[in-house]
Amino acid sequence: MSLKYPRLFEPLAIGSAVFRNRIFASPQGFYNVGKDNLPGRDEAAYFERKALGGFASVCVGDCIVDSATGTHYPFLIRMDDPSTLPALSCVADAISRHGAVAAAELSHAGMYAQFVKAPDSEKFGPDNTGAGAAEAKASRGGILYGPVAMADGKYGEVEEMPEALILHITEKYGKAAAWAKRCGFGMVTVHGGHGWLLAQFMSPMINTRKDRWGGSLENRMRFPLAVIESIRKAVGPKFPVEIRISGSECDEEGYDISEGIKFAKALDQKVDILHVSAGNHEFNKTFVITHPSVFLPDGVNVRFAEEIKKHVKTPVATVGALTDPAMMEEIIASGKADIVALGRQSLADPDLPRKAREGRDDDIDRCLRCTVCFGGAGERRRLRCSINPEIGREEDEKMTRLPAVSKRVLVAGGGVGGMQAALTSARRGHEVILCEKSGKLGGVLLCESEVPFKKRVDEYLARQARRAAAAGVEIRLNTPLTPELARKIKPDVIIAALGARPFVPPIPGINGKNVFGAEELYKEPGRAGKRLVIIGGGLVGLELGVFLAGRGCSDITVVEVAPELTLDPFGMHTMALTMKIEELGIKIHTETRVSEIKEDAVFCENKDGAFSLPADTVVCAAGQTPNREEAFALHDCAPEFYQLGDCVTPANIYAATHTAHAIAKDIGCISL
C-alpha cells in the first residue's frame, strides 16, 4: 500500500518525542472555564478530540507563566498556580493517550496585559504617582510593564520593566515548563510572536532600551534566549521545546522578514522547532494576517517559514489558512517547512489527518474562514464552528459514540502494549493478527520472571496472553513483522508496539566479557560476581541491584551521571525502593561519569576527581533506545498506522496499556 501523501505522514522524532505525522494542531485557548479558572471535562474533551482525529501534536494555548504581571484575560490557565495540577494533568492525559504529543503554550502578555496584580508587580519597580497613571493602575490593580516606558500603551501607561523583573520572569518560564512536564505534557511551545512579551523585546521598533536588554539585535535577543536557557535547564536536554515567532509583523510599523530571519538564526539549534507565524495579535490590520481572512489565499503565510528555513537547521513549522492535504504535502516535500500547523481547520474537521492518510480528501470539511469560532470565543467564551456541530459539545458527543466498524488490525510486537492493543481491538469486534518475533508473548518484562518482587508482573503477562488468545486474536509467534509481510497480510490498521533496546554508551571497555546488559543478568543471575558496578541509576538498574543483592552479591555500587537517581519523585515505589537500597547497603555515586571499564575495575570521574571501583561484573543499565526505525518502516503499509509503548518513548506498564487501550478504542468508530 502506498500513501497518497507520504511526506506528510512520515513520522518525526525530536528529542524524547515521536510525532506520528507532520500535522500539528496549533495553540488555541479554551475559555469556557469556571470562576476558579481550572480546565474542566469540556476542555479536556475539546483537545482530546483533535488527538483522536490523528494530529501529531495538540497544543493547549494561553498558559500564562506569571499571572501577576502577564495575564491578558482573567480566565487563562495560570502555570504558577499549584491548584492546576489535577486539571492540567487530565487535559494532558486526554491528548497523549490517543498517541498525540500534548504541548503547552507558555505566554506572557507584557505591555498588553490587562489583569495584573499589585503586590507581586509593585515590588519590582517604583511607585506610580502621576494622577493619570494612578487611575490606570487602579483600574488594572497593578503596574503594566513593557520593554520601555510609554504613556499611551493600548491598555494604559506602561513602565519600563526593571532588570529584576526580567530575571524573575525568566525564572518563571522555566518553572512553568517544569510544571507542564510534571502535568504530563510532552512539549512546551514558547510564544515569542504576535506582539506578546518576548516579541516586544525582540522588536527593533519597540525595544529601544539603553541597557543590555535592548537596542542591538544581540541585546534584544538576550531575554528570549535567557528564557530558552531557563526552560532547558528546567526540563532537560531531550524534552522538546518549540518557539513560535512572527516571521514578519506585516506592517510598516513592525519588523519585516529580514528581521525575522535574524531572530530565527539567533534561536537556531537552541530550540527543537521554529514555529513561524506572522503578524501582531493586538492590531486589527495584522490580526487578519495572523488569522488569515477569507480575502487571503490558502497558505498565505507559508512564504515566511519558507524563507526562514533557508537559513536554519532547526525543523520549521508553518501555520495559517492550510486546509488542503495536497498543499500540505507539497510544503513538506518541497522543503518549505517540516511541519504544518492547523488552527481553525482543526475545529472545522478534527479528523483531517485521518481522512488525509486514508485518501479521503473529498470527505474533509474545509474551514470557511467565517470566523464564527472567534465570535463564539469572544461573545460566550465558548468555541463553535459553522460547519462542525460537534465543536463545543465534545464531552456530550463522547457519550453517543457508536460501535466500531470491523477492520483487520495487525499488531507488531507482543509485549505489554501490543497485547493490550490486540485484546482491546478484538473486544471491539475487529479481526486481529498479532506478530511477535520471539517464541512467547510478554516482551522485555519476561526476563524478570524469576524476580520475587516482580511475581505479579509475570502473572499479569501470562494472563494478558491467555485473554488475547481467548478473545480470538490470531497469534503468530517467531514472526517478525517486516514491511513485506505486512503488505502481504493487507491490514486496514497497523499498530507498532516494537519496544526498545538497551542503550550502550560509548565507554572504553563497554564491550568487555565482564560487562552485561540488565536483561542478561535478570535471565542468568548466576553470572554475576560478588563485586558489582551498575551504570545507570534508573528503575531498571536499581531493581536489578536489589535482586542481585538478595542472591548473594555483597558489594554493589550504582553510578549515575545525573545529580539524582532517575526515579519517579512522587511514586510510593520510589520510597520503598530507596529504603531497600539503604537496607542492603547498595552504594550510590551521583554526578559521576564512567570513563573506562577494565577486567577488574571501573574508572570514574566526578567533581572531586578521578577514582576507581573494584568490579568482577559490570552492568550497563543506562536507559533504552526506542526501536523507532523498525516502527517507521511500517508506516506506509496500511491506511491507518499507530505507534505506542517503548518504540515511541520508553516508559512503564501504565503508559503502554493506557495508550494501547485508547488507540484500539479509536479504531473503526463510525462517527469518524
C-alpha positions in Angstrom: 0.0 0.0 0.0 1.3 3.4 -0.9 0.2 6.6 0.9 -1.2 9.4 -1.1 0.8 11.9 1.0 3.9 10.0 2.0 5.9 13.0 3.3 3.0 14.4 5.3 2.7 11.2 7.2 6.3 10.5 7.7 6.9 10.2 11.4 9.3 12.7 13.1 11.4 12.0 16.1 12.5 15.1 18.1 14.2 14.6 21.4 12.2 12.3 23.6 9.0 12.7 21.5 7.8 10.9 18.4 5.3 12.8 16.2 3.3 10.3 14.2 3.0 12.7 11.2 3.8 16.3 10.3 0.3 17.8 11.1 0.1 19.7 14.4 -2.9 21.3 16.0 -1.6 24.9 16.6 -2.0 26.6 20.0 -5.6 27.5 20.9 -7.0 28.8 24.1 -10.2 27.4 25.8 -12.2 30.0 27.7 -15.2 28.0 28.9 -13.9 27.7 32.5 -15.5 28.3 35.9 -14.7 31.0 38.4 -11.6 29.0 39.6 -10.1 29.2 36.0 -9.3 25.5 36.1 -9.7 23.3 33.0 -12.7 21.0 33.2 -14.0 18.0 31.4 -15.2 20.1 28.5 -11.7 21.5 27.9 -10.1 18.0 28.1 -12.7 16.6 25.6 -12.1 19.6 23.3 -8.3 18.9 23.0 -8.8 15.2 23.1 -10.9 15.3 20.0 -8.0 16.6 18.0 -5.8 13.9 19.2 -8.5 11.3 18.3 -8.6 12.8 14.8 -4.9 12.0 14.2 -3.0 15.2 14.9 0.6 14.5 15.8 0.7 17.2 18.4 -2.1 19.1 20.1 -1.2 22.4 21.8 -3.1 24.0 24.8 -2.8 27.7 24.3 -2.6 30.7 26.6 -0.8 29.2 29.5 0.4 32.3 31.5 3.8 31.9 33.1 3.4 34.8 35.6 -0.2 35.5 36.5 0.7 38.6 38.5 2.3 40.6 35.6 1.4 38.8 32.3 -2.3 38.0 32.2 -4.2 39.2 29.2 -7.6 37.8 30.1 -8.7 36.7 33.6 -9.8 33.2 32.5 -6.5 31.9 31.2 -4.5 29.0 32.6 -2.2 30.0 35.4 1.0 28.0 35.3 2.1 29.4 38.6 -1.0 28.1 40.4 -0.4 24.7 42.2 -4.1 24.0 42.2 -4.0 23.5 38.4 -2.1 20.2 38.8 -5.0 17.7 38.6 -7.0 19.6 35.9 -4.0 20.2 33.6 -2.9 16.6 34.1 -6.3 15.4 32.9 -6.0 17.6 29.8 -2.5 16.3 29.0 -3.6 12.7 29.5 -6.7 13.2 27.3 -4.4 14.2 24.5 -1.4 11.9 25.0 -3.4 8.6 25.5 -4.5 8.8 21.9 -0.9 8.9 20.6 -0.5 12.7 20.1 2.1 14.8 21.9 0.5 17.1 24.3 2.0 20.6 24.2 1.5 23.6 26.5 2.0 27.2 25.1 3.8 29.4 27.6 2.9 33.0 27.3 3.2 36.5 28.9 1.3 39.5 27.6 3.9 42.1 28.7 2.6 45.6 27.9 -0.7 44.1 26.6 -1.6 42.6 29.9 -4.9 43.8 31.3 -5.4 41.9 34.5 -2.2 42.4 36.5 -2.0 42.3 40.3 -0.4 44.9 42.6 1.6 43.0 45.2 3.9 41.0 43.0 4.4 43.6 40.3 5.0 46.6 42.5 7.9 45.2 44.3 10.0 45.2 41.1 9.6 48.9 40.3 9.0 52.4 41.6 5.5 53.6 42.6 3.3 55.2 40.1 2.4 58.7 41.5 1.0 60.6 38.5 -2.7 61.2 38.5 -3.4 59.6 35.2 -1.1 56.7 35.9 -2.7 56.1 39.3 -6.1 56.0 37.7 -5.0 53.4 35.0 -3.2 51.4 37.7 -6.3 51.3 39.9 -8.4 50.0 37.0 -5.9 47.2 36.5 -4.9 46.5 40.0 -1.1 46.8 39.4 1.6 48.2 37.2 1.8 47.5 33.5 5.3 46.6 32.3 6.9 46.5 28.8 10.4 46.8 27.3 10.2 50.6 27.6 8.1 53.2 29.2 5.2 54.7 27.3 2.4 56.9 28.3 -0.1 55.8 25.7 0.1 52.0 25.7 -3.0 50.2 24.4 -4.2 49.5 27.9 -2.8 52.5 29.7 0.6 53.8 30.9 3.5 51.3 30.6 6.6 51.3 32.8 9.9 50.0 31.7 10.4 46.5 33.0 13.2 46.5 35.6 16.0 44.0 35.3 15.0 42.3 38.5 11.6 41.6 36.9 13.1 40.4 33.7 15.2 37.9 35.6 12.1 36.9 37.7 10.0 36.3 34.6 12.9 34.3 33.0 12.8 32.0 36.0 9.0 31.8 35.8 9.3 30.5 32.3 11.5 27.7 33.5 9.2 26.9 36.4 6.2 26.9 34.0 7.9 24.5 31.6 8.8 22.2 34.5 5.1 22.4 35.7 3.9 21.5 32.2 6.2 18.5 32.2 5.0 17.4 35.6 1.4 17.6 34.5 2.2 15.2 31.6 2.8 17.4 28.6 5.4 16.2 26.2 6.4 19.5 24.8 6.2 23.3 25.5 5.7 26.0 22.9 7.1 29.3 23.9 5.1 32.2 22.5 7.6 34.6 21.0 5.4 36.1 18.3 2.1 38.0 17.7 3.2 41.0 19.8 3.4 39.3 23.2 6.2 40.0 25.7 9.1 38.2 24.1 8.2 39.7 20.7 8.1 43.1 22.3 11.7 42.7 23.5 12.7 41.3 20.1 11.1 44.2 18.2 13.6 46.9 17.0 10.7 49.4 16.9 9.6 48.9 20.5 12.7 47.9 22.4 14.9 50.9 22.3 16.3 50.3 25.8 19.8 51.6 26.5 20.9 48.7 28.8 21.9 45.2 28.0 18.3 44.2 27.3 17.6 46.4 24.3 18.9 48.3 21.3 21.1 45.9 19.3 20.0 42.6 18.0 22.2 40.8 20.5 20.6 42.8 23.4 17.1 42.4 22.1 17.5 38.6 21.8 19.1 38.4 25.3 15.7 38.0 27.1 14.2 35.3 24.7 17.5 33.3 24.8 17.6 33.6 28.6 14.1 32.2 28.7 15.0 29.3 26.4 18.0 28.6 28.6 15.9 28.7 31.8 13.4 26.3 30.2 16.1 23.9 29.0 17.6 23.7 32.5 14.2 23.0 34.0 13.1 20.2 31.6 16.3 18.7 30.4 18.0 18.3 27.0 15.6 15.8 25.5 12.3 17.5 26.2 11.1 19.2 23.1 11.0 23.0 23.2 9.2 24.8 20.4 9.1 28.6 19.9 6.5 30.5 18.0 7.7 33.7 16.3 6.2 36.1 13.7 8.4 35.8 10.6 7.2 39.3 9.8 4.8 41.6 11.6 3.4 42.5 8.1 3.1 46.2 9.0 5.2 49.3 8.3 5.3 49.9 12.0 6.6 46.4 12.7 9.6 44.4 11.6 9.8 42.5 8.2 11.1 39.1 7.2 14.7 40.2 7.2 14.5 40.8 10.9 12.5 37.6 11.3 15.4 35.7 9.7 17.8 37.3 12.2 15.6 36.1 15.1 15.4 32.6 13.7 19.2 32.4 13.2 19.7 33.5 16.8 17.3 30.8 18.0 18.6 28.1 15.6 19.5 24.8 17.4 18.7 26.3 20.8 15.1 25.1 20.4 13.8 22.0 18.8 11.1 23.5 16.5 10.8 27.0 15.0 7.1 27.7 14.6 6.8 30.5 12.1 3.6 32.6 12.1 3.1 36.2 11.2 1.6 39.5 12.3 0.8 41.1 15.6 -2.2 40.0 17.6 -3.1 43.4 19.1 -3.6 45.3 15.9 -6.6 44.8 13.6 -4.6 45.3 10.5 -2.3 42.4 11.2 -4.7 40.3 13.2 -6.4 39.2 10.0 -3.0 38.1 8.7 -2.1 36.2 11.8 -5.5 34.5 11.3 -5.9 34.8 7.6 -9.3 36.2 6.5 -11.4 34.9 3.7 -9.9 37.5 1.4 -6.4 36.0 1.6 -5.3 32.9 -0.4 -4.7 29.5 1.2 -1.3 29.2 2.8 -0.7 32.9 2.6 1.9 32.9 5.4 3.9 29.8 4.3 6.3 32.2 2.5 7.7 33.4 5.8 8.5 29.8 7.0 10.0 29.0 3.6 12.3 31.9 3.7 13.4 31.3 7.3 14.0 27.6 6.6 16.7 28.5 4.1 18.8 30.0 7.0 18.4 27.4 9.8 19.0 23.8 10.7 16.2 23.5 13.2 12.9 21.9 12.0 10.4 24.6 10.9 6.7 24.7 11.2 4.3 26.8 9.2 0.7 27.9 10.0 -2.1 29.8 8.5 -5.0 29.0 6.2 -4.0 25.4 5.5 -6.9 23.1 4.6 -5.7 21.0 1.6 -3.6 17.9 2.3 -2.2 18.2 -1.2 -0.8 21.7 -0.4 0.5 20.4 2.9 2.3 17.5 1.2 3.8 19.9 -1.3 5.0 22.2 1.5 6.8 19.3 3.2 8.0 17.6 0.0 9.5 20.8 -1.4 11.3 21.7 1.8 9.3 24.9 2.5 8.7 23.6 6.0 9.0 20.4 8.0 5.7 20.6 9.9 2.3 22.1 9.1 0.2 23.5 12.0 -3.6 23.9 11.7 -5.7 26.2 13.8 -9.3 26.8 12.8 -9.1 23.9 10.4 -8.8 21.6 13.4 -12.2 22.9 14.5 -13.8 22.5 11.1 -12.6 18.9 10.8 -10.5 17.5 13.6 -10.4 14.2 11.6 -8.4 15.8 8.7 -5.2 13.8 9.5 -7.1 10.5 9.5 -9.0 11.3 6.4 -6.0 12.6 4.5 -4.0 9.5 5.5 -6.8 7.2 4.1 -7.0 9.3 0.9 -10.5 10.6 1.8 -9.8 14.1 0.6 -13.4 14.6 -0.6 -14.7 13.9 2.9 -12.7 16.7 4.6 -14.7 19.7 5.8 -12.6 22.7 4.9 -12.6 25.8 7.2 -14.8 28.5 5.7 -12.8 31.2 7.5 -16.1 32.7 8.5 -14.6 33.4 12.0 -17.7 32.4 13.8 -15.3 30.5 16.1 -13.7 33.8 17.2 -17.1 35.2 17.7 -18.1 32.4 19.9 -15.0 32.7 22.0 -15.5 36.5 22.4 -19.2 36.5 22.9 -19.7 33.5 25.1 -16.2 32.2 25.8 -17.2 29.1 24.0 -15.7 27.8 20.8 -18.0 26.9 17.9 -17.9 26.2 14.2 -20.3 26.9 11.4 -19.9 23.5 9.7 -19.0 21.3 12.7 -21.7 20.9 15.2 -19.5 18.7 17.4 -17.2 21.6 18.4 -18.1 22.9 21.9 -20.0 19.7 22.6 -17.2 17.1 22.6 -18.0 15.7 26.0 -21.6 15.1 25.0 -20.5 13.5 21.7 -18.3 11.0 23.6 -21.4 9.6 25.3 -23.1 8.9 22.0 -20.2 7.2 20.1 -21.5 4.3 18.1 -19.9 0.8 17.9 -16.9 0.1 15.8 -16.9 -0.8 12.1 -14.9 -4.1 11.9 -11.4 -3.8 10.5 -8.4 -6.0 10.0 -5.9 -4.9 12.7 -2.2 -6.1 12.5 -0.3 -5.6 15.8 3.5 -5.7 15.6 5.0 -6.8 19.0 3.7 -9.0 21.7 4.8 -7.0 24.8 2.6 -5.2 27.2 1.4 -2.6 24.8 0.9 -4.9 21.9 -1.1 -7.4 23.9 -3.4 -4.7 25.2 -3.9 -3.3 21.8 -4.7 -6.7 20.4 -7.0 -7.5 23.2 -9.0 -4.2 23.1 -9.2 -4.4 19.3 -10.6 -7.9 19.4 -13.1 -7.0 22.1 -14.3 -4.1 19.8 -15.1 -6.6 17.1 -12.0 -6.3 14.9 -10.1 -9.1 13.2 -6.8 -9.1 14.9 -3.4 -10.6 14.0 -0.5 -10.3 16.4 3.0 -10.9 15.2 5.8 -11.4 17.8 9.4 -12.1 16.8 10.1 -14.3 19.8 8.6 -17.5 20.9 6.5 -16.1 23.7 4.3 -13.1 24.4 5.3 -10.7 27.2 8.1 -8.7 25.8 11.2 -7.5 27.7 9.5 -8.0 31.1 9.7 -11.7 30.6 13.3 -11.5 31.7 12.1 -10.6 35.3 10.0 -13.8 35.7 12.3 -15.1 38.4 12.4 -11.9 40.4 10.5 -12.4 43.7 9.1 -8.9 43.9 8.0 -9.0 40.3 5.8 -12.1 40.6 2.6 -10.2 40.0 4.1 -8.7 36.8 4.8 -12.2 35.5 1.3 -13.3 36.3 -0.1 -10.3 34.5 1.8 -11.0 31.4 0.6 -14.6 31.3 -3.0 -13.5 32.0 -2.9 -11.0 29.1 -1.6 -13.7 26.8 -4.4 -16.0 27.7 -7.0 -13.3 27.3 -5.7 -12.3 23.8 -6.0 -15.9 22.7 -9.5 -16.3 24.2 -10.6 -13.1 22.5 -9.9 -14.6 19.1 -6.6 -12.9 18.4 -4.5 -14.8 15.8 -1.1 -15.0 17.5 1.9 -15.6 15.2 5.0 -16.3 17.3 8.6 -16.3 15.9 7.3 -13.9 13.3 9.0 -10.6 12.9 6.7 -8.1 11.2 8.5 -6.9 8.1 7.0 -4.4 5.6 6.9 -7.3 3.1 4.8 -9.4 5.4 2.6 -6.5 6.4 1.8 -5.8 2.8 1.0 -9.5 2.2 -1.4 -9.5 5.1 -3.1 -6.4 3.8 -4.4 -4.9 7.0 -6.6 -1.9 7.4 -4.7 -0.9 10.5 -1.1 -1.4 11.8 -0.3 -0.9 15.5 3.5 -0.9 16.1 4.4 -1.8 19.6 8.0 -2.9 18.9 9.6 -1.9 22.2 13.1 -0.7 22.8 16.7 -2.0 23.1 19.3 -1.2 25.7 21.3 2.0 25.1 25.1 1.3 25.1 27.1 4.4 26.0 30.5 4.9 24.2 32.7 4.0 27.2 36.0 2.3 26.6 35.7 -1.3 27.7 31.9 -1.4 27.4 32.1 -4.5 25.2 34.3 -6.5 27.6 33.5 -10.0 28.7 32.7 -8.8 32.2 30.0 -6.3 31.0 26.4 -7.4 30.8 23.1 -5.8 30.0 20.5 -5.8 32.7 18.3 -8.2 30.8 21.1 -10.7 30.6 21.6 -10.8 34.4 17.9 -10.9 35.1 17.8 -14.1 33.0 21.1 -15.6 34.3 21.8 -14.0 37.7 24.4 -16.7 38.4 26.8 -15.0 36.0 27.2 -12.0 38.4 30.2 -11.8 40.6 30.4 -10.7 44.2 31.5 -7.1 43.3 29.1 -5.4 41.0 29.0 -2.0 39.4 25.8 -0.8 37.8 26.0 2.0 35.3 22.7 3.9 35.5 20.6 5.0 38.4 17.2 4.4 37.0 14.5 1.9 37.9 16.0 -1.0 35.9 19.5 -0.8 37.4 18.3 -0.2 40.9 15.8 -3.0 40.9 18.4 -5.3 39.4 20.8 -4.3 42.2 18.2 -5.2 44.8 17.5 -8.5 43.1 21.2 -9.5 42.9 21.9 -8.4 46.4 19.3 -10.9 47.5 21.1 -13.6 45.6 24.5 -13.0 47.3 26.2 -10.1 45.6 27.8 -8.5 48.6 29.4 -5.4 47.1 27.1 -3.4 44.7 27.7 0.2 43.6 25.4 2.3 41.3 27.0 5.0 39.2 24.6 7.8 37.9 25.7 10.8 35.8 22.8 12.9 36.8 22.6 14.8 40.1 19.9 12.5 41.4 18.7 9.0 40.8 16.3 9.0 37.8 13.2 7.8 39.7 9.6 9.0 39.9 9.8 11.5 42.8 6.1 11.1 43.5 5.9 7.3 43.5 5.5 5.2 46.6 7.6 2.6 44.9 10.4 5.0 44.8 10.1 5.4 48.6 10.2 1.6 49.1 13.0 1.1 46.7 15.3 3.7 48.2 14.6 2.2 51.6 15.5 -1.2 50.3 18.7 0.1 48.8 19.8 1.6 52.1 18.9 -1.7 53.9 21.0 -3.8 51.5 24.0 -1.4 51.7 24.0 -0.6 48.0 26.3 2.3 47.4 25.3 5.2 45.2 27.5 7.7 43.3 25.6 10.5 41.6 27.0 13.2 39.3 29.6 10.6 38.4 30.8 9.7 34.9 32.3 6.3 34.0 35.5 7.0 31.9 36.7 3.4 31.4 35.9 -0.2 32.2 38.6 -2.9 32.7 38.5 -6.5 33.8 38.6 -5.9 37.5 37.7 -2.2 37.9 35.5 0.7 36.7 37.2 4.1 36.4 35.1 7.1 37.3 35.2 10.9 37.5 33.2 13.4 39.5 33.7 16.9 40.9 36.1 15.5 43.5 38.4 14.0 40.8 39.1 10.5 39.4 38.7 7.2 41.3 38.2 3.5 40.6 35.7 0.9 41.8 36.7 -2.7 42.1 34.3 -4.9 40.0 34.0 -8.5 38.9 30.9 -7.7 37.0 29.7 -4.5 35.3 26.0 -3.9 34.3 25.0 -1.4 31.7 21.6 -0.1 32.6 21.9 3.4 31.0 18.5 3.5 29.5 16.7 2.4 26.4 16.8 3.3 22.8 13.3 3.1 21.1 13.1 0.7 18.1 11.8 3.6 16.0 13.4 2.6 12.8 11.5 -0.7 12.8 8.3 1.0 13.5 8.8 3.8 11.0 9.4 1.1 8.3 5.8 0.0 8.7 4.2 3.5 8.5 3.1 3.2 4.8 1.9 -0.4 4.9 -1.7 0.2 5.9 -4.3 3.0 5.6 -4.1 3.5 9.4 -0.9 3.4 11.4 -0.2 3.8 15.1 2.8 3.6 17.3 2.8 3.0 21.1 4.8 1.9 24.0 8.6 1.9 24.2 9.2 2.2 20.5 7.8 5.7 20.9 9.3 6.6 24.3 10.4 4.1 26.9 8.1 4.4 29.9 6.2 1.9 32.0 3.3 -0.6 32.0 0.8 2.1 32.8 1.8 4.2 29.8 1.8 1.2 27.4 -1.5 -0.3 28.5 -3.5 3.0 28.6 -2.2 4.3 25.3 -2.8 0.9 23.7 -6.4 0.7 25.0 -7.2 4.2 23.9 -5.8 3.7 20.4 -7.6 0.4 19.9 -10.9 2.0 21.0 -10.4 4.7 18.4 -10.2 2.3 15.5 -13.3 2.0 13.4 -15.5 4.5 15.2 -18.2 5.3 12.6 -18.6 8.8 13.9 -15.3 9.5 12.1 
